[in-house]
Amino acid sequence: MHSQVSAERQKRAFILESEGSRQSAINVAEGQKQAQILASEGQRMEKINQAVGEAEAIIAKANATATSIESISQAMARNGQDAVSLMVAEKYIEAFSQLAQKSTTLMLPANAAEPSALVAQAMTIFKNVSSSQQPKKE
């Protein structure tokens, strides 16, 4: 009888130990699952915040461009044609300098080495384009 009671105690102890091990494994797995969920949500929020920041930067740049275009438009309305021509010439020269830095083939005018010729050419192009876009008076 004593051995049967001892065996029964041993059996209950083994069952309790195995249930404890099982519960411990479940707790570890639940903890890992929760950690992965939180890490995933953190990455998601990071991507969302980055996208929102990029969108705000694009909007700010567009607003700045619109403001500068509006300023140019007002200057042109007050006979600021020369200032606009100068700005176009500067952009023209800047574009040429950027093209020359890349390994591309360029077809340049014969007098491309003379900055004054480039400016004159840019201003002529601008004047031709702006005069063709102005409404014709009848």
Chimera marker file (.cmm) of the C-alpha trace (Angstrom):
<marker_set name="trace">
<marker id="1" x="0.000" y="0.000" z="0.000" r="1" g="1" b="0" radius="0.5"/>
<marker id="2" x="2.833" y="2.331" z="0.848" r="1" g="1" b="0" radius="0.5"/>
<marker id="3" x="4.427" y="1.797" z="-2.569" r="1" g="1" b="0" radius="0.5"/>
<marker id="4" x="1.098" y="2.467" z="-4.297" r="1" g="1" b="0" radius="0.5"/>
<marker id="5" x="0.718" y="5.811" z="-2.469" r="1" g="1" b="0" radius="0.5"/>
<marker id="6" x="4.309" y="6.686" z="-3.305" r="1" g="1" b="0" radius="0.5"/>
<marker id="7" x="3.755" y="5.826" z="-6.962" r="1" g="1" b="0" radius="0.5"/>
<marker id="8" x="0.584" y="7.936" z="-7.006" r="1" g="1" b="0" radius="0.5"/>
<marker id="9" x="2.452" y="10.930" z="-5.532" r="1" g="1" b="0" radius="0.5"/>
<marker id="10" x="5.233" y="10.487" z="-8.049" r="1" g="1" b="0" radius="0.5"/>
<marker id="11" x="2.680" y="10.335" z="-10.878" r="1" g="1" b="0" radius="0.5"/>
<marker id="12" x="0.985" y="13.565" z="-9.691" r="1" g="1" b="0" radius="0.5"/>
<marker id="13" x="4.359" y="15.290" z="-9.353" r="1" g="1" b="0" radius="0.5"/>
<marker id="14" x="5.311" y="14.247" z="-12.892" r="1" g="1" b="0" radius="0.5"/>
<marker id="15" x="1.969" y="15.530" z="-14.243" r="1" g="1" b="0" radius="0.5"/>
<marker id="16" x="2.345" y="18.852" z="-12.425" r="1" g="1" b="0" radius="0.5"/>
<marker id="17" x="5.909" y="19.216" z="-13.691" r="1" g="1" b="0" radius="0.5"/>
<marker id="18" x="4.892" y="18.485" z="-17.292" r="1" g="1" b="0" radius="0.5"/>
<marker id="19" x="1.968" y="20.942" z="-17.069" r="1" g="1" b="0" radius="0.5"/>
<marker id="20" x="4.365" y="23.549" z="-15.692" r="1" g="1" b="0" radius="0.5"/>
<marker id="21" x="6.790" y="22.947" z="-18.586" r="1" g="1" b="0" radius="0.5"/>
<marker id="22" x="3.898" y="23.132" z="-21.056" r="1" g="1" b="0" radius="0.5"/>
<marker id="23" x="2.624" y="26.402" z="-19.597" r="1" g="1" b="0" radius="0.5"/>
<marker id="24" x="6.154" y="27.813" z="-19.584" r="1" g="1" b="0" radius="0.5"/>
<marker id="25" x="6.575" y="26.978" z="-23.288" r="1" g="1" b="0" radius="0.5"/>
<marker id="26" x="3.197" y="28.571" z="-24.051" r="1" g="1" b="0" radius="0.5"/>
<marker id="27" x="4.161" y="31.716" z="-22.161" r="1" g="1" b="0" radius="0.5"/>
<marker id="28" x="7.480" y="31.970" z="-24.056" r="1" g="1" b="0" radius="0.5"/>
<marker id="29" x="5.697" y="31.494" z="-27.407" r="1" g="1" b="0" radius="0.5"/>
<marker id="30" x="3.060" y="34.107" z="-26.519" r="1" g="1" b="0" radius="0.5"/>
<marker id="31" x="5.807" y="36.535" z="-25.527" r="1" g="1" b="0" radius="0.5"/>
<marker id="32" x="7.649" y="36.008" z="-28.820" r="1" g="1" b="0" radius="0.5"/>
<marker id="33" x="4.400" y="36.430" z="-30.755" r="1" g="1" b="0" radius="0.5"/>
<marker id="34" x="3.630" y="39.694" z="-28.958" r="1" g="1" b="0" radius="0.5"/>
<marker id="35" x="7.182" y="40.960" z="-29.546" r="1" g="1" b="0" radius="0.5"/>
<marker id="36" x="6.895" y="40.247" z="-33.290" r="1" g="1" b="0" radius="0.5"/>
<marker id="37" x="3.519" y="41.978" z="-33.464" r="1" g="1" b="0" radius="0.5"/>
<marker id="38" x="4.859" y="45.064" z="-31.709" r="1" g="1" b="0" radius="0.5"/>
<marker id="39" x="7.981" y="45.150" z="-33.909" r="1" g="1" b="0" radius="0.5"/>
<marker id="40" x="5.814" y="44.858" z="-37.035" r="1" g="1" b="0" radius="0.5"/>
<marker id="41" x="3.525" y="47.664" z="-35.881" r="1" g="1" b="0" radius="0.5"/>
<marker id="42" x="6.568" y="49.809" z="-35.142" r="1" g="1" b="0" radius="0.5"/>
<marker id="43" x="7.943" y="49.256" z="-38.649" r="1" g="1" b="0" radius="0.5"/>
<marker id="44" x="4.528" y="50.027" z="-40.133" r="1" g="1" b="0" radius="0.5"/>
<marker id="45" x="4.277" y="53.310" z="-38.233" r="1" g="1" b="0" radius="0.5"/>
<marker id="46" x="7.829" y="54.214" z="-39.249" r="1" g="1" b="0" radius="0.5"/>
<marker id="47" x="6.955" y="53.713" z="-42.924" r="1" g="1" b="0" radius="0.5"/>
<marker id="48" x="3.744" y="55.703" z="-42.553" r="1" g="1" b="0" radius="0.5"/>
<marker id="49" x="5.551" y="58.567" z="-40.827" r="1" g="1" b="0" radius="0.5"/>
<marker id="50" x="8.252" y="58.563" z="-43.498" r="1" g="1" b="0" radius="0.5"/>
<marker id="51" x="5.641" y="58.653" z="-46.281" r="1" g="1" b="0" radius="0.5"/>
<marker id="52" x="3.779" y="61.496" z="-44.572" r="1" g="1" b="0" radius="0.5"/>
<marker id="53" x="7.039" y="63.426" z="-44.230" r="1" g="1" b="0" radius="0.5"/>
<marker id="54" x="7.867" y="62.914" z="-47.906" r="1" g="1" b="0" radius="0.5"/>
<marker id="55" x="4.359" y="64.006" z="-48.906" r="1" g="1" b="0" radius="0.5"/>
<marker id="56" x="4.652" y="67.153" z="-46.795" r="1" g="1" b="0" radius="0.5"/>
<marker id="57" x="8.044" y="67.903" z="-48.357" r="1" g="1" b="0" radius="0.5"/>
<marker id="58" x="6.575" y="67.548" z="-51.856" r="1" g="1" b="0" radius="0.5"/>
<marker id="59" x="3.679" y="69.842" z="-50.937" r="1" g="1" b="0" radius="0.5"/>
<marker id="60" x="6.049" y="72.421" z="-49.436" r="1" g="1" b="0" radius="0.5"/>
<marker id="61" x="8.228" y="72.350" z="-52.557" r="1" g="1" b="0" radius="0.5"/>
<marker id="62" x="5.167" y="72.700" z="-54.798" r="1" g="1" b="0" radius="0.5"/>
<marker id="63" x="3.936" y="75.651" z="-52.729" r="1" g="1" b="0" radius="0.5"/>
<marker id="64" x="7.358" y="77.303" z="-52.930" r="1" g="1" b="0" radius="0.5"/>
<marker id="65" x="7.423" y="76.783" z="-56.697" r="1" g="1" b="0" radius="0.5"/>
<marker id="66" x="3.921" y="78.212" z="-57.022" r="1" g="1" b="0" radius="0.5"/>
<marker id="67" x="4.929" y="81.236" z="-54.951" r="1" g="1" b="0" radius="0.5"/>
<marker id="68" x="7.999" y="81.851" z="-57.093" r="1" g="1" b="0" radius="0.5"/>
<marker id="69" x="5.965" y="81.481" z="-60.287" r="1" g="1" b="0" radius="0.5"/>
<marker id="70" x="3.424" y="83.952" z="-58.910" r="1" g="1" b="0" radius="0.5"/>
<marker id="71" x="6.231" y="86.400" z="-58.080" r="1" g="1" b="0" radius="0.5"/>
<marker id="72" x="7.652" y="86.035" z="-61.580" r="1" g="1" b="0" radius="0.5"/>
<marker id="73" x="4.205" y="86.542" z="-63.059" r="1" g="1" b="0" radius="0.5"/>
<marker id="74" x="3.736" y="89.746" z="-61.057" r="1" g="1" b="0" radius="0.5"/>
<marker id="75" x="7.187" y="90.967" z="-62.059" r="1" g="1" b="0" radius="0.5"/>
<marker id="76" x="6.427" y="90.294" z="-65.717" r="1" g="1" b="0" radius="0.5"/>
<marker id="77" x="3.158" y="92.175" z="-65.392" r="1" g="1" b="0" radius="0.5"/>
<marker id="78" x="5.182" y="95.202" z="-64.236" r="1" g="1" b="0" radius="0.5"/>
<marker id="79" x="7.442" y="95.000" z="-67.309" r="1" g="1" b="0" radius="0.5"/>
<marker id="80" x="9.900" y="92.685" z="-65.590" r="1" g="1" b="0" radius="0.5"/>
<marker id="81" x="10.683" y="90.977" z="-68.884" r="1" g="1" b="0" radius="0.5"/>
<marker id="82" x="14.413" y="91.698" z="-68.579" r="1" g="1" b="0" radius="0.5"/>
<marker id="83" x="14.618" y="90.079" z="-65.139" r="1" g="1" b="0" radius="0.5"/>
<marker id="84" x="12.836" y="87.003" z="-66.427" r="1" g="1" b="0" radius="0.5"/>
<marker id="85" x="15.103" y="86.901" z="-69.473" r="1" g="1" b="0" radius="0.5"/>
<marker id="86" x="18.134" y="87.006" z="-67.197" r="1" g="1" b="0" radius="0.5"/>
<marker id="87" x="16.748" y="84.185" z="-65.062" r="1" g="1" b="0" radius="0.5"/>
<marker id="88" x="16.056" y="82.048" z="-68.141" r="1" g="1" b="0" radius="0.5"/>
<marker id="89" x="19.576" y="82.709" z="-69.419" r="1" g="1" b="0" radius="0.5"/>
<marker id="90" x="21.039" y="81.662" z="-66.061" r="1" g="1" b="0" radius="0.5"/>
<marker id="91" x="19.035" y="78.425" z="-66.107" r="1" g="1" b="0" radius="0.5"/>
<marker id="92" x="20.117" y="77.808" z="-69.700" r="1" g="1" b="0" radius="0.5"/>
<marker id="93" x="23.791" y="78.126" z="-68.779" r="1" g="1" b="0" radius="0.5"/>
<marker id="94" x="23.269" y="75.989" z="-65.670" r="1" g="1" b="0" radius="0.5"/>
<marker id="95" x="21.665" y="73.269" z="-67.783" r="1" g="1" b="0" radius="0.5"/>
<marker id="96" x="24.627" y="73.298" z="-70.170" r="1" g="1" b="0" radius="0.5"/>
<marker id="97" x="27.097" y="72.999" z="-67.306" r="1" g="1" b="0" radius="0.5"/>
<marker id="98" x="25.196" y="70.029" z="-65.858" r="1" g="1" b="0" radius="0.5"/>
<marker id="99" x="25.050" y="68.309" z="-69.226" r="1" g="1" b="0" radius="0.5"/>
<marker id="100" x="28.774" y="68.748" z="-69.665" r="1" g="1" b="0" radius="0.5"/>
<marker id="101" x="29.452" y="66.970" z="-66.361" r="1" g="1" b="0" radius="0.5"/>
<marker id="102" x="27.727" y="63.784" z="-67.503" r="1" g="1" b="0" radius="0.5"/>
<marker id="103" x="29.202" y="61.376" z="-70.007" r="1" g="1" b="0" radius="0.5"/>
<marker id="104" x="26.740" y="62.190" z="-72.767" r="1" g="1" b="0" radius="0.5"/>
<marker id="105" x="27.164" y="63.287" z="-76.331" r="1" g="1" b="0" radius="0.5"/>
<marker id="106" x="26.238" y="66.915" z="-76.861" r="1" g="1" b="0" radius="0.5"/>
<marker id="107" x="25.479" y="68.845" z="-80.019" r="1" g="1" b="0" radius="0.5"/>
<marker id="108" x="26.501" y="72.416" z="-79.235" r="1" g="1" b="0" radius="0.5"/>
<marker id="109" x="26.271" y="75.588" z="-81.266" r="1" g="1" b="0" radius="0.5"/>
<marker id="110" x="29.513" y="76.683" z="-82.892" r="1" g="1" b="0" radius="0.5"/>
<marker id="111" x="29.956" y="79.573" z="-80.464" r="1" g="1" b="0" radius="0.5"/>
<marker id="112" x="29.216" y="77.584" z="-77.260" r="1" g="1" b="0" radius="0.5"/>
<marker id="113" x="32.535" y="78.595" z="-75.720" r="1" g="1" b="0" radius="0.5"/>
<marker id="114" x="31.382" y="82.211" z="-75.489" r="1" g="1" b="0" radius="0.5"/>
<marker id="115" x="29.104" y="82.790" z="-72.474" r="1" g="1" b="0" radius="0.5"/>
<marker id="116" x="27.727" y="85.992" z="-73.956" r="1" g="1" b="0" radius="0.5"/>
<marker id="117" x="26.621" y="84.076" z="-77.041" r="1" g="1" b="0" radius="0.5"/>
<marker id="118" x="24.886" y="81.481" z="-74.862" r="1" g="1" b="0" radius="0.5"/>
<marker id="119" x="23.100" y="84.216" z="-72.926" r="1" g="1" b="0" radius="0.5"/>
<marker id="120" x="22.058" y="85.968" z="-76.123" r="1" g="1" b="0" radius="0.5"/>
<marker id="121" x="20.814" y="82.697" z="-77.577" r="1" g="1" b="0" radius="0.5"/>
<marker id="122" x="18.858" y="81.869" z="-74.404" r="1" g="1" b="0" radius="0.5"/>
<marker id="123" x="17.299" y="85.326" z="-74.313" r="1" g="1" b="0" radius="0.5"/>
<marker id="124" x="16.357" y="85.104" z="-77.998" r="1" g="1" b="0" radius="0.5"/>
<marker id="125" x="14.698" y="81.735" z="-77.442" r="1" g="1" b="0" radius="0.5"/>
<marker id="126" x="12.823" y="83.087" z="-74.425" r="1" g="1" b="0" radius="0.5"/>
<marker id="127" x="11.637" y="86.189" z="-76.278" r="1" g="1" b="0" radius="0.5"/>
<marker id="128" x="10.449" y="84.098" z="-79.227" r="1" g="1" b="0" radius="0.5"/>
<marker id="129" x="8.563" y="81.717" z="-76.954" r="1" g="1" b="0" radius="0.5"/>
<marker id="130" x="7.057" y="84.463" z="-74.810" r="1" g="1" b="0" radius="0.5"/>
<marker id="131" x="5.979" y="86.529" z="-77.822" r="1" g="1" b="0" radius="0.5"/>
<marker id="132" x="4.326" y="83.509" z="-79.426" r="1" g="1" b="0" radius="0.5"/>
<marker id="133" x="2.385" y="82.801" z="-76.208" r="1" g="1" b="0" radius="0.5"/>
<marker id="134" x="1.106" y="86.337" z="-75.659" r="1" g="1" b="0" radius="0.5"/>
<marker id="135" x="-2.453" y="86.928" z="-76.827" r="1" g="1" b="0" radius="0.5"/>
<marker id="136" x="-2.538" y="88.685" z="-80.171" r="1" g="1" b="0" radius="0.5"/>
<marker id="137" x="-4.152" y="92.114" z="-80.219" r="1" g="1" b="0" radius="0.5"/>
<marker id="138" x="-6.668" y="92.633" z="-82.972" r="1" g="1" b="0" radius="0.5"/>
<link id1="1" id2="2" r="1" g="1" b="0" radius="0.2"/>
<link id1="2" id2="3" r="1" g="1" b="0" radius="0.2"/>
<link id1="3" id2="4" r="1" g="1" b="0" radius="0.2"/>
<link id1="4" id2="5" r="1" g="1" b="0" radius="0.2"/>
<link id1="5" id2="6" r="1" g="1" b="0" radius="0.2"/>
<link id1="6" id2="7" r="1" g="1" b="0" radius="0.2"/>
<link id1="7" id2="8" r="1" g="1" b="0" radius="0.2"/>
<link id1="8" id2="9" r="1" g="1" b="0" radius="0.2"/>
<link id1="9" id2="10" r="1" g="1" b="0" radius="0.2"/>
<link id1="10" id2="11" r="1" g="1" b="0" radius="0.2"/>
<link id1="11" id2="12" r="1" g="1" b="0" radius="0.2"/>
<link id1="12" id2="13" r="1" g="1" b="0" radius="0.2"/>
<link id1="13" id2="14" r="1" g="1" b="0" radius="0.2"/>
<link id1="14" id2="15" r="1" g="1" b="0" radius="0.2"/>
<link id1="15" id2="16" r="1" g="1" b="0" radius="0.2"/>
<link id1="16" id2="17" r="1" g="1" b="0" radius="0.2"/>
<link id1="17" id2="18" r="1" g="1" b="0" radius="0.2"/>
<link id1="18" id2="19" r="1" g="1" b="0" radius="0.2"/>
<link id1="19" id2="20" r="1" g="1" b="0" radius="0.2"/>
<link id1="20" id2="21" r="1" g="1" b="0" radius="0.2"/>
<link id1="21" id2="22" r="1" g="1" b="0" radius="0.2"/>
<link id1="22" id2="23" r="1" g="1" b="0" radius="0.2"/>
<link id1="23" id2="24" r="1" g="1" b="0" radius="0.2"/>
<link id1="24" id2="25" r="1" g="1" b="0" radius="0.2"/>
<link id1="25" id2="26" r="1" g="1" b="0" radius="0.2"/>
<link id1="26" id2="27" r="1" g="1" b="0" radius="0.2"/>
<link id1="27" id2="28" r="1" g="1" b="0" radius="0.2"/>
<link id1="28" id2="29" r="1" g="1" b="0" radius="0.2"/>
<link id1="29" id2="30" r="1" g="1" b="0" radius="0.2"/>
<link id1="30" id2="31" r="1" g="1" b="0" radius="0.2"/>
<link id1="31" id2="32" r="1" g="1" b="0" radius="0.2"/>
<link id1="32" id2="33" r="1" g="1" b="0" radius="0.2"/>
<link id1="33" id2="34" r="1" g="1" b="0" radius="0.2"/>
<link id1="34" id2="35" r="1" g="1" b="0" radius="0.2"/>
<link id1="35" id2="36" r="1" g="1" b="0" radius="0.2"/>
<link id1="36" id2="37" r="1" g="1" b="0" radius="0.2"/>
<link id1="37" id2="38" r="1" g="1" b="0" radius="0.2"/>
<link id1="38" id2="39" r="1" g="1" b="0" radius="0.2"/>
<link id1="39" id2="40" r="1" g="1" b="0" radius="0.2"/>
<link id1="40" id2="41" r="1" g="1" b="0" radius="0.2"/>
<link id1="41" id2="42" r="1" g="1" b="0" radius="0.2"/>
<link id1="42" id2="43" r="1" g="1" b="0" radius="0.2"/>
<link id1="43" id2="44" r="1" g="1" b="0" radius="0.2"/>
<link id1="44" id2="45" r="1" g="1" b="0" radius="0.2"/>
<link id1="45" id2="46" r="1" g="1" b="0" radius="0.2"/>
<link id1="46" id2="47" r="1" g="1" b="0" radius="0.2"/>
<link id1="47" id2="48" r="1" g="1" b="0" radius="0.2"/>
<link id1="48" id2="49" r="1" g="1" b="0" radius="0.2"/>
<link id1="49" id2="50" r="1" g="1" b="0" radius="0.2"/>
<link id1="50" id2="51" r="1" g="1" b="0" radius="0.2"/>
<link id1="51" id2="52" r="1" g="1" b="0" radius="0.2"/>
<link id1="52" id2="53" r="1" g="1" b="0" radius="0.2"/>
<link id1="53" id2="54" r="1" g="1" b="0" radius="0.2"/>
<link id1="54" id2="55" r="1" g="1" b="0" radius="0.2"/>
<link id1="55" id2="56" r="1" g="1" b="0" radius="0.2"/>
<link id1="56" id2="57" r="1" g="1" b="0" radius="0.2"/>
<link id1="57" id2="58" r="1" g="1" b="0" radius="0.2"/>
<link id1="58" id2="59" r="1" g="1" b="0" radius="0.2"/>
<link id1="59" id2="60" r="1" g="1" b="0" radius="0.2"/>
<link id1="60" id2="61" r="1" g="1" b="0" radius="0.2"/>
<link id1="61" id2="62" r="1" g="1" b="0" radius="0.2"/>
<link id1="62" id2="63" r="1" g="1" b="0" radius="0.2"/>
<link id1="63" id2="64" r="1" g="1" b="0" radius="0.2"/>
<link id1="64" id2="65" r="1" g="1" b="0" radius="0.2"/>
<link id1="65" id2="66" r="1" g="1" b="0" radius="0.2"/>
<link id1="66" id2="67" r="1" g="1" b="0" radius="0.2"/>
<link id1="67" id2="68" r="1" g="1" b="0" radius="0.2"/>
<link id1="68" id2="69" r="1" g="1" b="0" radius="0.2"/>
<link id1="69" id2="70" r="1" g="1" b="0" radius="0.2"/>
<link id1="70" id2="71" r="1" g="1" b="0" radius="0.2"/>
<link id1="71" id2="72" r="1" g="1" b="0" radius="0.2"/>
<link id1="72" id2="73" r="1" g="1" b="0" radius="0.2"/>
<link id1="73" id2="74" r="1" g="1" b="0" radius="0.2"/>
<link id1="74" id2="75" r="1" g="1" b="0" radius="0.2"/>
<link id1="75" id2="76" r="1" g="1" b="0" radius="0.2"/>
<link id1="76" id2="77" r="1" g="1" b="0" radius="0.2"/>
<link id1="77" id2="78" r="1" g="1" b="0" radius="0.2"/>
<link id1="78" id2="79" r="1" g="1" b="0" radius="0.2"/>
<link id1="79" id2="80" r="1" g="1" b="0" radius="0.2"/>
<link id1="80" id2="81" r="1" g="1" b="0" radius="0.2"/>
<link id1="81" id2="82" r="1" g="1" b="0" radius="0.2"/>
<link id1="82" id2="83" r="1" g="1" b="0" radius="0.2"/>
<link id1="83" id2="84" r="1" g="1" b="0" radius="0.2"/>
<link id1="84" id2="85" r="1" g="1" b="0" radius="0.2"/>
<link id1="85" id2="86" r="1" g="1" b="0" radius="0.2"/>
<link id1="86" id2="87" r="1" g="1" b="0" radius="0.2"/>
<link id1="87" id2="88" r="1" g="1" b="0" radius="0.2"/>
<link id1="88" id2="89" r="1" g="1" b="0" radius="0.2"/>
<link id1="89" id2="90" r="1" g="1" b="0" radius="0.2"/>
<link id1="90" id2="91" r="1" g="1" b="0" radius="0.2"/>
<link id1="91" id2="92" r="1" g="1" b="0" radius="0.2"/>
<link id1="92" id2="93" r="1" g="1" b="0" radius="0.2"/>
<link id1="93" id2="94" r="1" g="1" b="0" radius="0.2"/>
<link id1="94" id2="95" r="1" g="1" b="0" radius="0.2"/>
<link id1="95" id2="96" r="1" g="1" b="0" radius="0.2"/>
<link id1="96" id2="97" r="1" g="1" b="0" radius="0.2"/>
<link id1="97" id2="98" r="1" g="1" b="0" radius="0.2"/>
<link id1="98" id2="99" r="1" g="1" b="0" radius="0.2"/>
<link id1="99" id2="100" r="1" g="1" b="0" radius="0.2"/>
<link id1="100" id2="101" r="1" g="1" b="0" radius="0.2"/>
<link id1="101" id2="102" r="1" g="1" b="0" radius="0.2"/>
<link id1="102" id2="103" r="1" g="1" b="0" radius="0.2"/>
<link id1="103" id2="104" r="1" g="1" b="0" radius="0.2"/>
<link id1="104" id2="105" r="1" g="1" b="0" radius="0.2"/>
<link id1="105" id2="106" r="1" g="1" b="0" radius="0.2"/>
<link id1="106" id2="107" r="1" g="1" b="0" radius="0.2"/>
<link id1="107" id2="108" r="1" g="1" b="0" radius="0.2"/>
<link id1="108" id2="109" r="1" g="1" b="0" radius="0.2"/>
<link id1="109" id2="110" r="1" g="1" b="0" radius="0.2"/>
<link id1="110" id2="111" r="1" g="1" b="0" radius="0.2"/>
<link id1="111" id2="112" r="1" g="1" b="0" radius="0.2"/>
<link id1="112" id2="113" r="1" g="1" b="0" radius="0.2"/>
<link id1="113" id2="114" r="1" g="1" b="0" radius="0.2"/>
<link id1="114" id2="115" r="1" g="1" b="0" radius="0.2"/>
<link id1="115" id2="116" r="1" g="1" b="0" radius="0.2"/>
<link id1="116" id2="117" r="1" g="1" b="0" radius="0.2"/>
<link id1="117" id2="118" r="1" g="1" b="0" radius="0.2"/>
<link id1="118" id2="119" r="1" g="1" b="0" radius="0.2"/>
<link id1="119" id2="120" r="1" g="1" b="0" radius="0.2"/>
<link id1="120" id2="121" r="1" g="1" b="0" radius="0.2"/>
<link id1="121" id2="122" r="1" g="1" b="0" radius="0.2"/>
<link id1="122" id2="123" r="1" g="1" b="0" radius="0.2"/>
<link id1="123" id2="124" r="1" g="1" b="0" radius="0.2"/>
<link id1="124" id2="125" r="1" g="1" b="0" radius="0.2"/>
<link id1="125" id2="126" r="1" g="1" b="0" radius="0.2"/>
<link id1="126" id2="127" r="1" g="1" b="0" radius="0.2"/>
<link id1="127" id2="128" r="1" g="1" b="0" radius="0.2"/>
<link id1="128" id2="129" r="1" g="1" b="0" radius="0.2"/>
<link id1="129" id2="130" r="1" g="1" b="0" radius="0.2"/>
<link id1="130" id2="131" r="1" g="1" b="0" radius="0.2"/>
<link id1="131" id2="132" r="1" g="1" b="0" radius="0.2"/>
<link id1="132" id2="133" r="1" g="1" b="0" radius="0.2"/>
<link id1="133" id2="134" r="1" g="1" b="0" radius="0.2"/>
<link id1="134" id2="135" r="1" g="1" b="0" radius="0.2"/>
<link id1="135" id2="136" r="1" g="1" b="0" radius="0.2"/>
<link id1="136" id2="137" r="1" g="1" b="0" radius="0.2"/>
<link id1="137" id2="138" r="1" g="1" b="0" radius="0.2"/>
</marker_set>
